[in-house]
């Protein structure tokens, strides 16, 4: 029998990390243990913080200072925290609550939405392409939300009962926020904002939840392997204020201290196709 491999868009099924973590581990399964070289070479700078951008000021204030800060955040960091972003607070709290409730479901109920070979949509782990690959200490739930014609209804959850409706409302508001940010990026780079936003309106949008169970030997595992995002923009919101996300800048990892209610914005690799200066490609 040949090696089990995922196709271009799929992911090989692997054990559920949340279930593994529930079983009072004495030893971590070897596939989750990162090499000592990988964990030893991490250099962390606690003294630095990623920039904070106030969208309300950027859109409705005088704009000069905030626009300069926005440019610096995009060009030098590729990451920033966004406050006063206009996304409804009630929707944010509802998506957090429904996400937590989903991951509290029994394993068999979550498996009803298990990923299949042809897609990373659903419940599982992202981009596992071989049986030898080291695994992240993380479970995910992912949906392609736009274009609507590309949605797969079988992965849209019916438990908790409000979850699918909450996701729908949430991603619609985030799509609007994405377009506002793209308009500002276009203005900042001196390109046609209408052309850019019209091009991006029909691009794929993904909704994804990462769940990181507690680990008794956290120094031996990685929640999500270091990577840069291939998207235009990634909008991250944390369910709690626990620090975990780190941004690599000038060879050093900078911990993100999440602000209550703020989105963490990642300018993705696809922005590099925009002419002119382009922005920083950050690894996280």
C-alpha positions as CSV (number, residue, x, y, z in Angstrom):
1,X,0.0,0.0,0.0
2,X,1.4,3.5,-0.9
3,X,1.9,6.3,1.6
4,X,-1.2,8.1,2.7
5,X,-1.1,11.6,1.2
6,X,-3.5,14.5,1.1
7,X,-4.4,16.1,-2.2
8,X,-3.5,19.8,-3.0
9,X,-6.4,21.1,-0.9
10,X,-7.0,18.4,1.7
11,X,-5.5,17.2,4.9
12,X,-4.8,13.7,6.2
13,X,-7.0,12.8,9.2
14,X,-5.0,12.8,12.5
15,X,-5.9,12.2,16.1
16,X,-8.0,14.9,17.9
17,X,-5.7,17.0,20.0
18,X,-8.4,18.1,22.4
19,X,-9.2,14.4,23.1
20,X,-5.5,13.5,23.6
21,X,-5.1,16.4,26.1
22,X,-8.1,15.3,28.2
23,X,-6.5,11.9,29.0
24,X,-4.0,13.1,31.8
25,X,-1.0,12.7,29.6
26,X,2.3,11.4,31.1
27,X,3.9,11.5,27.7
28,X,3.1,13.5,24.6
29,X,2.7,11.4,21.4
30,X,6.0,11.7,19.4
31,X,4.4,13.2,16.4
32,X,3.6,16.4,18.4
33,X,7.1,16.8,19.9
34,X,9.1,19.4,18.1
35,X,12.8,18.9,17.6
36,X,15.0,20.5,20.3
37,X,16.7,22.6,17.7
38,X,13.3,24.0,16.7
39,X,12.4,25.0,20.3
40,X,15.8,26.1,21.4
41,X,16.3,28.6,18.6
42,X,13.3,30.8,19.6
43,X,14.4,34.2,20.7
44,X,11.6,36.3,22.3
45,X,11.6,40.1,22.9
46,X,9.1,40.9,25.6
47,X,9.9,44.6,25.5
48,X,8.3,45.3,22.1
49,X,4.6,45.4,21.0
50,X,3.0,45.4,17.6
51,X,1.4,48.8,16.6
52,X,-2.2,49.7,17.6
53,X,-4.3,51.5,14.9
54,X,-7.6,53.3,15.6
55,X,-9.8,52.8,12.6
56,X,-12.3,55.5,13.7
57,X,-9.5,58.1,13.8
58,X,-8.1,56.9,10.5
59,X,-11.5,57.2,8.7
60,X,-13.0,60.2,10.5
61,X,-10.2,62.1,12.2
62,X,-7.6,64.4,10.7
63,X,-6.0,61.3,9.5
64,X,-2.4,62.5,9.1
65,X,-0.8,60.9,12.2
66,X,-2.9,57.8,12.0
67,X,-2.2,57.3,8.3
68,X,1.5,57.6,9.0
69,X,1.1,55.0,11.8
70,X,-0.9,52.8,9.5
71,X,1.7,52.9,6.8
72,X,4.5,52.1,9.4
73,X,2.4,49.2,10.8
74,X,1.9,47.7,7.4
75,X,5.3,48.4,5.9
76,X,7.5,47.6,8.9
77,X,5.5,45.0,10.7
78,X,2.8,43.5,8.5
79,X,0.7,43.2,11.7
80,X,-1.2,45.6,14.0
81,X,-4.1,45.6,16.5
82,X,-7.2,47.4,15.2
83,X,-9.5,49.2,17.7
84,X,-12.7,51.1,17.0
85,X,-13.1,48.9,14.0
86,X,-17.0,49.1,13.8
87,X,-17.7,45.3,14.0
88,X,-20.7,44.9,16.3
89,X,-19.6,44.0,19.8
90,X,-22.6,41.7,20.2
91,X,-21.6,39.7,17.1
92,X,-18.1,39.3,18.4
93,X,-19.2,38.0,21.8
94,X,-21.7,35.7,20.1
95,X,-19.1,34.1,17.8
96,X,-16.8,33.6,20.7
97,X,-19.5,32.0,22.8
98,X,-20.7,29.7,20.0
99,X,-17.1,28.7,19.1
100,X,-16.5,27.7,22.8
101,X,-19.7,25.8,22.9
102,X,-18.8,24.0,19.6
103,X,-15.5,22.7,21.1
104,X,-17.3,21.6,24.2
105,X,-19.4,19.2,22.2
106,X,-18.7,15.5,22.5
107,X,-16.0,14.3,20.1
108,X,-18.5,12.2,18.1
109,X,-20.7,15.3,17.5
110,X,-17.8,17.3,16.2
111,X,-16.7,14.4,14.0
112,X,-20.0,14.9,12.1
113,X,-18.1,17.9,10.5
114,X,-14.8,16.0,10.0
115,X,-12.6,17.1,7.2
116,X,-12.6,15.0,4.0
117,X,-9.7,14.2,1.7
118,X,-10.7,16.8,-0.9
119,X,-10.9,19.8,1.3
120,X,-9.6,21.4,4.5
121,X,-13.1,22.6,5.3
122,X,-14.6,21.1,8.5
123,X,-13.2,19.9,11.8
124,X,-9.7,18.5,12.0
125,X,-6.2,19.8,11.5
126,X,-4.8,21.9,8.7
127,X,-2.4,20.9,5.9
128,X,-1.3,17.5,7.1
129,X,0.3,16.1,4.0
130,X,2.2,13.0,5.1
131,X,2.3,10.4,7.8
132,X,5.8,11.5,8.9
133,X,4.9,15.2,9.3
134,X,5.2,16.7,12.8
135,X,1.8,17.9,14.1
136,X,0.6,21.1,15.6
137,X,-0.9,21.1,19.1
138,X,-4.1,22.5,17.7
139,X,-7.5,21.4,16.4
140,X,-9.3,23.6,13.8
141,X,-12.8,24.2,12.4
142,X,-12.7,25.9,8.9
143,X,-15.3,27.0,6.4
144,X,-15.1,28.7,3.0
145,X,-17.7,31.4,3.4
146,X,-17.4,33.5,0.2
147,X,-18.2,33.2,-2.6
148,X,-21.4,31.7,-1.4
149,X,-21.6,29.3,-4.4
150,X,-18.4,27.6,-3.1
151,X,-19.8,26.9,0.4
152,X,-20.2,23.2,1.4
153,X,-23.5,23.0,3.4
154,X,-22.5,19.7,5.1
155,X,-19.8,21.5,7.1
156,X,-22.0,24.3,8.4
157,X,-22.8,23.4,12.0
158,X,-26.2,22.8,13.5
159,X,-24.9,22.7,17.0
160,X,-24.9,25.0,18.8
161,X,-28.2,25.9,17.1
162,X,-27.3,29.5,16.5
163,X,-23.8,28.9,15.2
164,X,-24.3,28.9,11.5
165,X,-26.4,32.1,11.7
166,X,-23.8,33.7,13.9
167,X,-21.0,32.8,11.4
168,X,-23.1,34.3,8.6
169,X,-23.5,37.6,10.3
170,X,-19.9,37.7,11.5
171,X,-18.3,37.0,8.1
172,X,-20.5,39.6,6.4
173,X,-19.3,42.3,8.9
174,X,-15.7,41.2,8.4
175,X,-16.1,41.3,4.7
176,X,-17.0,45.0,5.0
177,X,-14.1,45.6,7.3
178,X,-11.7,43.9,4.9
179,X,-12.9,46.2,2.1
180,X,-12.4,49.3,4.3
181,X,-8.9,48.2,5.1
182,X,-8.1,47.5,1.4
183,X,-9.3,51.0,0.5
184,X,-6.9,52.4,3.1
185,X,-4.1,50.2,1.8
186,X,-4.7,51.3,-1.8
187,X,-4.7,55.0,-0.7
188,X,-1.5,54.4,1.2
189,X,0.3,52.8,-1.7
190,X,-1.1,55.3,-4.3
191,X,-3.1,52.8,-6.3
192,X,-6.7,52.8,-7.5
193,X,-8.8,51.8,-4.5
194,X,-11.9,51.0,-6.6
195,X,-10.0,48.7,-8.9
196,X,-8.4,47.0,-5.9
197,X,-11.6,46.5,-3.9
198,X,-13.6,45.4,-7.0
199,X,-10.9,42.8,-7.7
200,X,-11.0,41.5,-4.2
201,X,-14.8,41.4,-3.7
202,X,-15.1,38.0,-5.3
203,X,-12.0,36.5,-3.7
204,X,-12.3,33.6,-1.4
205,X,-13.0,34.3,2.3
206,X,-12.4,31.7,5.0
207,X,-13.7,31.5,8.5
208,X,-11.4,29.4,10.9
209,X,-11.3,28.6,14.6
210,X,-8.0,27.4,16.1
211,X,-8.4,25.5,19.4
212,X,-5.3,25.0,21.5
213,X,-5.8,22.6,24.4
214,X,-3.6,22.9,27.5
215,X,-0.5,20.9,27.2
216,X,1.5,19.4,30.2
217,X,4.8,19.9,28.4
218,X,4.1,23.2,26.4
219,X,7.8,23.7,25.8
220,X,7.9,20.6,23.6
221,X,5.0,21.4,21.2
222,X,4.0,24.2,18.9
223,X,0.4,25.5,18.6
224,X,0.7,26.4,15.0
225,X,3.9,26.0,13.1
226,X,5.6,29.3,12.0
227,X,4.2,30.5,8.7
228,X,3.1,33.6,6.7
229,X,-0.4,33.9,5.4
230,X,-1.0,33.7,1.6
231,X,-4.2,35.8,1.9
232,X,-4.7,39.5,1.3
233,X,-5.7,40.2,4.9
234,X,-6.3,38.0,7.9
235,X,-8.4,39.3,10.8
236,X,-7.8,37.5,14.1
237,X,-9.9,37.7,17.3
238,X,-9.1,35.9,20.5
239,X,-11.7,34.3,22.7
240,X,-9.7,35.3,25.8
241,X,-6.6,37.5,26.5
242,X,-4.2,34.6,26.9
243,X,-0.9,35.4,25.1
244,X,0.2,32.9,22.5
245,X,0.5,34.6,19.2
246,X,4.0,35.7,18.3
247,X,5.2,37.8,15.4
248,X,8.7,37.5,13.9
249,X,10.5,40.8,13.4
250,X,14.2,41.1,12.6
251,X,14.9,37.6,13.7
252,X,13.2,37.9,17.0
253,X,9.7,36.8,18.1
254,X,7.5,39.5,19.6
255,X,4.6,38.3,21.8
256,X,1.2,39.9,21.0
257,X,-0.7,41.2,24.0
258,X,-4.3,41.1,22.8
259,X,-6.4,44.2,23.6
260,X,-10.0,43.5,24.6
261,X,-12.3,43.7,21.6
262,X,-9.4,44.5,19.1
263,X,-8.8,42.6,15.9
264,X,-5.2,41.5,15.2
265,X,-4.7,42.3,11.5
266,X,-2.2,40.4,9.4
267,X,-1.2,41.9,6.0
268,X,-0.9,38.7,3.9
269,X,1.5,37.7,1.1
270,X,-1.0,38.5,-1.6
271,X,-0.7,42.2,-0.9
272,X,2.8,41.9,-2.4
273,X,1.2,41.8,-5.9
274,X,0.2,45.4,-5.5
275,X,2.6,47.7,-7.4
276,X,4.7,50.3,-5.7
277,X,6.4,49.7,-2.4
278,X,4.4,46.7,-1.0
279,X,4.4,45.9,2.7
280,X,6.2,43.7,5.1
281,X,5.7,39.9,5.0
282,X,5.5,38.8,8.6
283,X,5.8,35.3,9.9
284,X,3.7,34.1,12.9
